[in-house]
Amino acid sequence: MFLPDQTRQNAVFERLRQGILTGTLPSGARLPPTRALATELGVARQTVVLAYERLSAEGYVRARTGSGTYVATDLPDAAPAPTLPPQTAAQALSARGARLATIPASAVARDSGTGMLLAGGLPAPDLFPAQAWGRCTAKVLHSFSGELASYPPPQGLRVLREQIAAHLAATRGLVADPSCIVVTAGTQQALRTAADLLLDPGDAVWAEDPGYIAGRGALLAAGAVPVHIPSGAEGLDVAAGIRLAPHARLTLVAPSHATPLGGALPIGQRLALLDWAGRANAWVLEDDCDSEFRWEGRPLPPLATLDSAGRVIYCGTFSKTLAPALRLGFAVVPAPLVSAFVRLRTLTDRGTDAISQATLAEFMRQGLLAPHIRRMRTEYGRRRVAILTAMQKHVHAAAALAVPGGLHMVARLPDDADEPASVLACRTAGLAVAPLRAYYGGQPTMKGLVMGFAATPVAMAADCAKRLEAALQSVQRASSTSIA
């Protein structure tokens, strides 16, 4: 469809502006040369030149003679802001609200335009058991009329908590009392609830670096001060945490599969972490969101199975095994904290959707969840191998790091690569990759792209790899042209 030049210019301007404001193009990053970007987008070079000039005029970028165009370090706005009605335009956020509005929640903005190819951490919508779920929902609705007239219990339906307890015992070796389980709207709500209850503004907390972006955001939203603890092939560096912040109030850790590099905490480090928590009177938030998908070695038991002092809050979710849209997760909470958790859930949202809870409980009661997870594990394993094989064959501008668990992998870029430009080129090519830089709270130690495989069918693997290589090569050519 033909677009007028002004419309094309606006489209390029808005795409780059959104990338800058959401962090895909971070402060100080160099934008692609105008000729290279015009070729990638299929527009005239003058269209890109005018978009760059507008970005410069509005303070989003700075042009450096002979060097290129760079994202400004003092942006005019911290996040995309909707147009407000005249009567509310003069209203301002509180200081706390302004701070909350700047906290990142993900590596990139989720937009429908890019699609799901290589989208990190997302399950496959084509594998959702829609028919079985529909039958369970119909059965629930048939006998659920009385409950529709009241709010759901803020701790979650007892029948679901019992099913979760049975599932944890069978699959994770974790014995949990249903009275200590709190149903939440995914892991994120469990983490935020724990942070609000256990932290005061200014408290130091350990956060894996690189690590889970939204988890770090939950700590920041509670007013905590994250101390960025290195996380590598063996997960969180406990000794570094004790050295950097011995009196921290809490640590957020994914001991079975750290995000995004996939490190797993060895038994000695797990015991050291629990020993520190006991001595420091600190809490451990265990994020175990995708432990069902382990590709190398045996599944690792939760840290909570070693906790004899009641310092661990274990957080799980059904977002990866079923669907994120269901917003169903849970926390296994030490008994002394349960009443406070339930009270805060009451104050926050009056409980999680009871029909979804009851449907999940019925789905589990019928024994449908375990075979569904087995099917998912088999298919995701095929998709993972297909992507790795295709990258080995077609991609030379990046090296695939086979993360041993979870639903994503990392494509490592050369140290001199332009990571923001690489992300932009890939997303322009329809690949929903994320910048590795976004997962670091401190100084990054490598450059790369975080990309998923679960939502990418095997038949699309070669095409995705070819698109990825073409996008990265275009950035390399543009960089060479700029330097020349």
LUMFITI-985260 format. One record per residue (C-alpha): residue number from 1; residue in three letters; x, y, z. Coordinates in steps of 0.2 Angstrom, whole numbers, plus 5000, padded with zeros to 4 digits. Layout:
<recs>
num / residu / u / v / w
NUM / Ala / X / Y / Z
...
</recs>
This chain:
<recs>
num / residu / u / v / w
1 / Met / 5000 / 5000 / 5000
2 / Phe / 5007 / 5017 / 4995
3 / Leu / 5011 / 5029 / 5009
4 / Pro / 5014 / 5047 / 5007
5 / Asp / 5032 / 5053 / 5011
6 / Gln / 5026 / 5063 / 5026
7 / Thr / 5017 / 5047 / 5033
8 / Arg / 5033 / 5036 / 5030
9 / Gln / 5043 / 5049 / 5039
10 / Asn / 5032 / 5049 / 5054
11 / Ala / 5032 / 5030 / 5054
12 / Val / 5051 / 5030 / 5054
13 / Phe / 5051 / 5044 / 5068
14 / Glu / 5039 / 5035 / 5079
15 / Arg / 5048 / 5018 / 5077
16 / Leu / 5064 / 5025 / 5082
17 / Arg / 5057 / 5036 / 5096
18 / Gln / 5048 / 5021 / 5104
19 / Gly / 5064 / 5011 / 5103
20 / Ile / 5073 / 5025 / 5112
21 / Leu / 5060 / 5027 / 5125
22 / Thr / 5058 / 5009 / 5129
23 / Gly / 5077 / 5006 / 5130
24 / Thr / 5079 / 4995 / 5114
25 / Leu / 5090 / 5010 / 5109
26 / Pro / 5098 / 5014 / 5125
27 / Ser / 5106 / 5031 / 5130
28 / Gly / 5122 / 5034 / 5120
29 / Ala / 5119 / 5020 / 5107
30 / Arg / 5123 / 5024 / 5089
31 / Leu / 5109 / 5024 / 5076
32 / Pro / 5111 / 5015 / 5060
33 / Pro / 5118 / 5026 / 5045
34 / Thr / 5103 / 5033 / 5036
35 / Arg / 5107 / 5024 / 5019
36 / Ala / 5108 / 5007 / 5028
37 / Leu / 5092 / 5010 / 5038
38 / Ala / 5082 / 5016 / 5022
39 / Thr / 5087 / 5000 / 5013
40 / Glu / 5081 / 4990 / 5028
41 / Leu / 5065 / 4999 / 5029
42 / Gly / 5062 / 5000 / 5010
43 / Val / 5060 / 5019 / 5010
44 / Ala / 5070 / 5033 / 5002
45 / Arg / 5085 / 5039 / 5011
46 / Gln / 5078 / 5057 / 5012
47 / Thr / 5064 / 5050 / 5022
48 / Val / 5076 / 5043 / 5035
49 / Val / 5086 / 5059 / 5035
50 / Leu / 5071 / 5070 / 5039
51 / Ala / 5066 / 5058 / 5053
52 / Tyr / 5083 / 5059 / 5060
53 / Glu / 5083 / 5078 / 5059
54 / Arg / 5066 / 5078 / 5068
55 / Leu / 5073 / 5067 / 5082
56 / Ser / 5087 / 5079 / 5084
57 / Ala / 5076 / 5094 / 5084
58 / Glu / 5066 / 5086 / 5098
59 / Gly / 5081 / 5081 / 5108
60 / Tyr / 5080 / 5062 / 5106
61 / Val / 5097 / 5061 / 5097
62 / Arg / 5113 / 5070 / 5094
63 / Ala / 5123 / 5071 / 5078
64 / Arg / 5142 / 5070 / 5079
65 / Thr / 5151 / 5076 / 5064
66 / Gly / 5161 / 5062 / 5056
67 / Ser / 5155 / 5049 / 5068
68 / Gly / 5136 / 5047 / 5066
69 / Thr / 5120 / 5050 / 5076
70 / Tyr / 5118 / 5044 / 5094
71 / Val / 5104 / 5043 / 5106
72 / Ala / 5104 / 5058 / 5118
73 / Thr / 5109 / 5055 / 5136
74 / Asp / 5096 / 5068 / 5143
75 / Leu / 5080 / 5062 / 5135
76 / Pro / 5065 / 5074 / 5134
77 / Asp / 5054 / 5061 / 5141
78 / Ala / 5057 / 5045 / 5151
79 / Ala / 5043 / 5034 / 5143
80 / Pro / 5030 / 5036 / 5129
81 / Ala / 5016 / 5046 / 5136
82 / Pro / 4998 / 5046 / 5130
83 / Thr / 4989 / 5062 / 5125
84 / Leu / 4979 / 5068 / 5141
85 / Pro / 4963 / 5077 / 5140
86 / Pro / 4964 / 5096 / 5143
87 / Gln / 4957 / 5095 / 5160
88 / Thr / 4970 / 5083 / 5166
89 / Ala / 4985 / 5089 / 5157
90 / Ala / 4991 / 5100 / 5171
91 / Gln / 4990 / 5085 / 5184
92 / Ala / 5007 / 5078 / 5188
93 / Leu / 5012 / 5061 / 5196
94 / Ser / 5018 / 5060 / 5214
95 / Ala / 5037 / 5058 / 5216
96 / Arg / 5034 / 5040 / 5220
97 / Gly / 5022 / 5038 / 5205
98 / Ala / 5035 / 5046 / 5193
99 / Arg / 5048 / 5034 / 5200
100 / Leu / 5037 / 5019 / 5197
101 / Ala / 5034 / 5025 / 5179
102 / Thr / 5052 / 5024 / 5174
103 / Ile / 5055 / 5006 / 5180
104 / Pro / 5058 / 4994 / 5166
105 / Ala / 5047 / 4979 / 5166
106 / Ser / 5054 / 4970 / 5150
107 / Ala / 5068 / 4970 / 5138
108 / Val / 5057 / 4977 / 5124
109 / Ala / 5040 / 4984 / 5122
110 / Arg / 5028 / 4970 / 5117
111 / Asp / 5020 / 4975 / 5101
112 / Ser / 5009 / 4966 / 5089
113 / Gly / 5018 / 4972 / 5074
114 / Thr / 5034 / 4961 / 5076
115 / Gly / 5026 / 4945 / 5078
116 / Met / 5032 / 4930 / 5089
117 / Leu / 5046 / 4923 / 5079
118 / Leu / 5061 / 4921 / 5091
119 / Ala / 5051 / 4930 / 5105
120 / Gly / 5060 / 4925 / 5122
121 / Gly / 5051 / 4916 / 5136
122 / Leu / 5034 / 4914 / 5128
123 / Pro / 5026 / 4897 / 5126
124 / Ala / 5018 / 4891 / 5109
125 / Pro / 5000 / 4897 / 5107
126 / Asp / 4997 / 4883 / 5095
127 / Leu / 5001 / 4870 / 5108
128 / Phe / 4988 / 4877 / 5121
129 / Pro / 4975 / 4863 / 5125
130 / Ala / 4960 / 4873 / 5120
131 / Gln / 4948 / 4859 / 5118
132 / Ala / 4952 / 4851 / 5135
133 / Trp / 4952 / 4868 / 5144
134 / Gly / 4936 / 4872 / 5136
135 / Arg / 4928 / 4856 / 5143
136 / Cys / 4934 / 4860 / 5160
137 / Thr / 4928 / 4878 / 5159
138 / Ala / 4911 / 4872 / 5154
139 / Lys / 4910 / 4859 / 5168
140 / Val / 4915 / 4873 / 5181
141 / Leu / 4902 / 4885 / 5175
142 / His / 4889 / 4872 / 5176
143 / Ser / 4891 / 4871 / 5195
144 / Phe / 4898 / 4888 / 5199
145 / Ser / 4883 / 4900 / 5199
146 / Gly / 4884 / 4902 / 5218
147 / Glu / 4902 / 4908 / 5218
148 / Leu / 4899 / 4921 / 5205
149 / Ala / 4890 / 4932 / 5218
150 / Ser / 4905 / 4934 / 5229
151 / Tyr / 4923 / 4938 / 5228
152 / Pro / 4936 / 4924 / 5227
153 / Pro / 4945 / 4920 / 5242
154 / Pro / 4961 / 4931 / 5242
155 / Gln / 4972 / 4916 / 5246
156 / Gly / 4965 / 4906 / 5231
157 / Leu / 4953 / 4892 / 5230
158 / Arg / 4957 / 4878 / 5242
159 / Val / 4954 / 4865 / 5228
160 / Leu / 4967 / 4873 / 5217
161 / Arg / 4980 / 4875 / 5231
162 / Glu / 4978 / 4856 / 5235
163 / Gln / 4981 / 4852 / 5217
164 / Ile / 4996 / 4864 / 5216
165 / Ala / 5003 / 4855 / 5232
166 / Ala / 5001 / 4838 / 5224
167 / His / 5009 / 4844 / 5208
168 / Leu / 5024 / 4851 / 5217
169 / Ala / 5027 / 4835 / 5227
170 / Ala / 5026 / 4824 / 5211
171 / Thr / 5036 / 4835 / 5199
172 / Arg / 5048 / 4845 / 5210
173 / Gly / 5050 / 4835 / 5226
174 / Leu / 5043 / 4850 / 5236
175 / Val / 5032 / 4846 / 5250
176 / Ala / 5020 / 4861 / 5253
177 / Asp / 5005 / 4863 / 5264
178 / Pro / 4990 / 4870 / 5254
179 / Ser / 4987 / 4882 / 5269
180 / Cys / 5004 / 4890 / 5265
181 / Ile / 5001 / 4892 / 5246
182 / Val / 4994 / 4908 / 5240
183 / Val / 4987 / 4909 / 5222
184 / Thr / 4993 / 4925 / 5213
185 / Ala / 4992 / 4933 / 5196
186 / Gly / 5008 / 4925 / 5190
187 / Thr / 5026 / 4925 / 5197
188 / Gln / 5027 / 4944 / 5195
189 / Gln / 5013 / 4947 / 5208
190 / Ala / 5021 / 4935 / 5220
191 / Leu / 5037 / 4944 / 5219
192 / Arg / 5030 / 4961 / 5221
193 / Thr / 5019 / 4956 / 5236
194 / Ala / 5034 / 4948 / 5245
195 / Ala / 5044 / 4964 / 5241
196 / Asp / 5031 / 4975 / 5248
197 / Leu / 5029 / 4965 / 5264
198 / Leu / 5047 / 4962 / 5268
199 / Leu / 5056 / 4977 / 5262
200 / Asp / 5057 / 4995 / 5268
201 / Pro / 5063 / 5009 / 5256
202 / Gly / 5082 / 5009 / 5255
203 / Asp / 5084 / 4991 / 5260
204 / Ala / 5098 / 4983 / 5250
205 / Val / 5094 / 4967 / 5241
206 / Trp / 5104 / 4955 / 5230
207 / Ala / 5099 / 4954 / 5212
208 / Glu / 5107 / 4943 / 5199
209 / Asp / 5117 / 4952 / 5186
210 / Pro / 5111 / 4948 / 5172
211 / Gly / 5095 / 4944 / 5179
212 / Tyr / 5076 / 4944 / 5177
213 / Ile / 5071 / 4962 / 5172
214 / Ala / 5053 / 4962 / 5179
215 / Gly / 5059 / 4954 / 5195
216 / Arg / 5072 / 4968 / 5198
217 / Gly / 5058 / 4980 / 5194
218 / Ala / 5047 / 4973 / 5208
219 / Leu / 5061 / 4976 / 5220
220 / Leu / 5064 / 4994 / 5213
221 / Ala / 5045 / 4997 / 5214
222 / Ala / 5045 / 4992 / 5233
223 / Gly / 5059 / 5006 / 5235
224 / Ala / 5073 / 4993 / 5238
225 / Val / 5091 / 4996 / 5232
226 / Pro / 5097 / 4982 / 5221
227 / Val / 5115 / 4976 / 5223
228 / His / 5120 / 4969 / 5207
229 / Ile / 5128 / 4952 / 5210
230 / Pro / 5137 / 4943 / 5196
231 / Ser / 5127 / 4928 / 5189
232 / Gly / 5136 / 4916 / 5177
233 / Ala / 5137 / 4897 / 5172
234 / Glu / 5134 / 4892 / 5191
235 / Gly / 5121 / 4905 / 5194
236 / Leu / 5122 / 4918 / 5208
237 / Asp / 5140 / 4922 / 5215
238 / Val / 5135 / 4920 / 5233
239 / Ala / 5153 / 4925 / 5239
240 / Ala / 5152 / 4941 / 5229
241 / Gly / 5135 / 4944 / 5237
242 / Ile / 5142 / 4942 / 5255
243 / Arg / 5156 / 4953 / 5250
244 / Leu / 5146 / 4967 / 5242
245 / Ala / 5131 / 4967 / 5253
246 / Pro / 5133 / 4956 / 5269
247 / His / 5118 / 4964 / 5277
248 / Ala / 5106 / 4964 / 5263
249 / Arg / 5088 / 4961 / 5268
250 / Leu / 5083 / 4949 / 5253
251 / Thr / 5089 / 4940 / 5238
252 / Leu / 5080 / 4937 / 5222
253 / Val / 5087 / 4921 / 5214
254 / Ala / 5083 / 4908 / 5201
255 / Pro / 5093 / 4894 / 5207
256 / Ser / 5088 / 4881 / 5194
257 / His / 5089 / 4892 / 5179
258 / Ala / 5095 / 4910 / 5180
259 / Thr / 5088 / 4922 / 5167
260 / Pro / 5095 / 4924 / 5154
261 / Leu / 5111 / 4915 / 5154
262 / Gly / 5104 / 4899 / 5162
263 / Gly / 5116 / 4896 / 5176
264 / Ala / 5111 / 4884 / 5189
265 / Leu / 5117 / 4885 / 5207
266 / Pro / 5127 / 4870 / 5213
267 / Ile / 5123 / 4862 / 5230
268 / Gly / 5137 / 4870 / 5239
269 / Gln / 5132 / 4887 / 5234
270 / Arg / 5114 / 4884 / 5238
271 / Leu / 5119 / 4879 / 5256
272 / Ala / 5130 / 4894 / 5257
273 / Leu / 5115 / 4905 / 5252
274 / Leu / 5104 / 4898 / 5265
275 / Asp / 5117 / 4899 / 5278
276 / Trp / 5120 / 4918 / 5274
277 / Ala / 5101 / 4921 / 5274
278 / Gly / 5100 / 4913 / 5292
279 / Arg / 5114 / 4923 / 5299
280 / Ala / 5109 / 4939 / 5290
281 / Asn / 5090 / 4937 / 5295
282 / Ala / 5087 / 4939 / 5276
283 / Trp / 5074 / 4932 / 5265
284 / Val / 5076 / 4922 / 5249
285 / Leu / 5064 / 4924 / 5234
286 / Glu / 5065 / 4909 / 5224
287 / Asp / 5059 / 4911 / 5206
288 / Asp / 5056 / 4894 / 5198
289 / Cys / 5046 / 4899 / 5183
290 / Asp / 5051 / 4887 / 5170
291 / Ser / 5060 / 4873 / 5179
292 / Glu / 5049 / 4860 / 5169
293 / Phe / 5060 / 4863 / 5154
294 / Arg / 5077 / 4857 / 5157
295 / Trp / 5087 / 4852 / 5141
296 / Glu / 5104 / 4846 / 5149
297 / Gly / 5106 / 4835 / 5164
298 / Arg / 5093 / 4831 / 5177
299 / Pro / 5080 / 4843 / 5183
300 / Leu / 5086 / 4852 / 5198
301 / Pro / 5076 / 4852 / 5215
302 / Pro / 5070 / 4869 / 5221
303 / Leu / 5081 / 4878 / 5234
304 / Ala / 5065 / 4877 / 5245
305 / Thr / 5068 / 4859 / 5248
306 / Leu / 5084 / 4863 / 5258
307 / Asp / 5076 / 4876 / 5268
308 / Ser / 5074 / 4871 / 5286
309 / Ala / 5073 / 4888 / 5294
310 / Gly / 5058 / 4895 / 5284
311 / Arg / 5068 / 4909 / 5275
312 / Val / 5063 / 4904 / 5257
313 / Ile / 5047 / 4910 / 5248
314 / Tyr / 5045 / 4899 / 5233
315 / Cys / 5037 / 4907 / 5217
316 / Gly / 5030 / 4897 / 5203
317 / Thr / 5018 / 4900 / 5188
318 / Phe / 5008 / 4892 / 5174
319 / Ser / 5012 / 4905 / 5162
320 / Lys / 5026 / 4894 / 5153
321 / Thr / 5017 / 4877 / 5155
322 / Leu / 5000 / 4884 / 5149
323 / Ala / 4998 / 4902 / 5144
324 / Pro / 5003 / 4919 / 5151
325 / Ala / 4986 / 4926 / 5147
326 / Leu / 4978 / 4915 / 5161
327 / Arg / 4988 / 4925 / 5174
328 / Leu / 4989 / 4911 / 5186
329 / Gly / 5004 / 4908 / 5198
330 / Phe / 5007 / 4905 / 5216
331 / Ala / 5019 / 4907 / 5231
332 / Val / 5023 / 4894 / 5244
333 / Val / 5025 / 4905 / 5259
334 / Pro / 5033 / 4902 / 5276
335 / Ala / 5018 / 4899 / 5289
336 / Pro / 5021 / 4915 / 5299
337 / Leu / 5020 / 4926 / 5283
338 / Val / 5004 / 4918 / 5276
339 / Ser / 4991 / 4930 / 5285
340 / Ala / 5001 / 4945 / 5279
341 / Phe / 5002 / 4939 / 5261
342 / Val / 4983 / 4936 / 5261
343 / Arg / 4979 / 4953 / 5268
344 / Leu / 4989 / 4962 / 5255
345 / Arg / 4981 / 4952 / 5241
346 / Thr / 4964 / 4958 / 5248
347 / Leu / 4970 / 4976 / 5248
348 / Thr / 4977 / 4974 / 5231
349 / Asp / 4964 / 4965 / 5220
350 / Arg / 4952 / 4955 / 5231
351 / Gly / 4959 / 4939 / 5224
352 / Thr / 4962 / 4930 / 5207
353 / Asp / 4949 / 4926 / 5195
354 / Ala / 4939 / 4911 / 5202
355 / Ile / 4933 / 4904 / 5186
356 / Ser / 4951 / 4902 / 5179
357 / Gln / 4957 / 4895 / 5196
358 / Ala / 4943 / 4882 / 5196
359 / Thr / 4946 / 4878 / 5178
360 / Leu / 4964 / 4875 / 5181
361 / Ala / 4960 / 4864 / 5197
362 / Glu / 4948 / 4854 / 5186
363 / Phe / 4961 / 4852 / 5172
364 / Met / 4974 / 4846 / 5185
365 / Arg / 4961 / 4835 / 5194
366 / Gln / 4958 / 4826 / 5178
367 / Gly / 4976 / 4822 / 5176
368 / Leu / 4978 / 4833 / 5161
369 / Leu / 4992 / 4844 / 5166
370 / Ala / 5006 / 4832 / 5167
371 / Pro / 5004 / 4824 / 5150
372 / His / 5002 / 4841 / 5143
373 / Ile / 5019 / 4847 / 5150
374 / Arg / 5027 / 4831 / 5143
375 / Arg / 5020 / 4835 / 5125
376 / Met / 5026 / 4853 / 5127
377 / Arg / 5044 / 4847 / 5133
378 / Thr / 5045 / 4835 / 5118
379 / Glu / 5040 / 4848 / 5105
380 / Tyr / 5050 / 4862 / 5113
381 / Gly / 5065 / 4851 / 5113
382 / Arg / 5062 / 4849 / 5094
383 / Arg / 5060 / 4867 / 5091
384 / Arg / 5076 / 4871 / 5101
385 / Val / 5087 / 4859 / 5091
386 / Ala / 5080 / 4866 / 5075
387 / Ile / 5084 / 4883 / 5079
388 / Leu / 5102 / 4878 / 5086
389 / Thr / 5105 / 4868 / 5070
390 / Ala / 5099 / 4882 / 5058
391 / Met / 5110 / 4895 / 5067
392 / Gln / 5125 / 4884 / 5066
393 / Lys / 5122 / 4882 / 5047
394 / His / 5116 / 4899 / 5042
395 / Val / 5122 / 4912 / 5055
396 / His / 5140 / 4918 / 5056
397 / Ala / 5138 / 4935 / 5063
398 / Ala / 5133 / 4928 / 5080
399 / Ala / 5137 / 4913 / 5091
400 / Ala / 5122 / 4903 / 5099
401 / Leu / 5124 / 4899 / 5117
402 / Ala / 5114 / 4884 / 5121
403 / Val / 5106 / 4889 / 5138
404 / Pro / 5103 / 4872 / 5147
405 / Gly / 5085 / 4876 / 5152
406 / Gly / 5070 / 4887 / 5149
407 / Leu / 5062 / 4893 / 5133
408 / His / 5075 / 4905 / 5126
409 / Met / 5094 / 4905 / 5121
410 / Val / 5107 / 4919 / 5118
411 / Ala / 5115 / 4923 / 5102
412 / Arg / 5132 / 4931 / 5107
413 / Leu / 5138 / 4946 / 5097
414 / Pro / 5156 / 4951 / 5094
415 / Asp / 5163 / 4963 / 5107
416 / Asp / 5163 / 4977 / 5094
417 / Ala / 5145 / 4974 / 5088
418 / Asp / 5132 / 4988 / 5089
419 / Glu / 5119 / 4979 / 5100
420 / Pro / 5105 / 4992 / 5099
421 / Ala / 5107 / 4993 / 5080
422 / Ser / 5107 / 4974 / 5079
423 / Val / 5091 / 4973 / 5089
424 / Leu / 5082 / 4986 / 5078
425 / Ala / 5087 / 4977 / 5062
426 / Cys / 5081 / 4960 / 5068
427 / Arg / 5064 / 4967 / 5074
428 / Thr / 5063 / 4976 / 5057
429 / Ala / 5065 / 4959 / 5049
430 / Gly / 5051 / 4952 / 5060
431 / Leu / 5061 / 4944 / 5073
432 / Ala / 5056 / 4948 / 5091
433 / Val / 5073 / 4947 / 5099
434 / Ala / 5079 / 4957 / 5114
435 / Pro / 5095 / 4966 / 5119
436 / Leu / 5106 / 4956 / 5132
437 / Arg / 5111 / 4973 / 5139
438 / Ala / 5093 / 4976 / 5146
439 / Tyr / 5095 / 4961 / 5158
440 / Tyr / 5110 / 4969 / 5166
441 / Gly / 5108 / 4981 / 5181
442 / Gly / 5127 / 4984 / 5181
443 / Gln / 5140 / 4985 / 5167
444 / Pro / 5137 / 4971 / 5154
445 / Thr / 5151 / 4958 / 5152
446 / Met / 5145 / 4953 / 5134
447 / Lys / 5134 / 4959 / 5120
448 / Gly / 5120 / 4948 / 5113
449 / Leu / 5102 / 4944 / 5108
450 / Val / 5090 / 4935 / 5119
451 / Met / 5078 / 4925 / 5108
452 / Gly / 5065 / 4912 / 5111
453 / Phe / 5062 / 4896 / 5102
454 / Ala / 5046 / 4889 / 5110
455 / Ala / 5034 / 4899 / 5099
456 / Thr / 5044 / 4896 / 5083
457 / Pro / 5038 / 4881 / 5073
458 / Val / 5052 / 4869 / 5067
459 / Ala / 5047 / 4873 / 5049
460 / Met / 5052 / 4891 / 5052
461 / Ala / 5069 / 4888 / 5060
462 / Ala / 5079 / 4890 / 5044
463 / Asp / 5070 / 4905 / 5038
464 / Cys / 5072 / 4914 / 5055
465 / Ala / 5091 / 4910 / 5055
466 / Lys / 5093 / 4917 / 5037
467 / Arg / 5083 / 4933 / 5042
468 / Leu / 5094 / 4934 / 5058
469 / Glu / 5110 / 4933 / 5048
470 / Ala / 5104 / 4945 / 5035
471 / Ala / 5099 / 4958 / 5048
472 / Leu / 5116 / 4956 / 5057
473 / Gln / 5126 / 4957 / 5041
474 / Ser / 5117 / 4973 / 5036
475 / Val / 5122 / 4981 / 5053
476 / Gln / 5140 / 4976 / 5050
477 / Arg / 5140 / 4983 / 5033
478 / Ala / 5133 / 4999 / 5039
479 / Ser / 5146 / 5000 / 5053
480 / Ser / 5160 / 4997 / 5041
481 / Thr / 5153 / 5010 / 5029
482 / Ser / 5152 / 5023 / 5043
483 / Ile / 5169 / 5020 / 5049
484 / Ala / 5176 / 5021 / 5031
</recs>
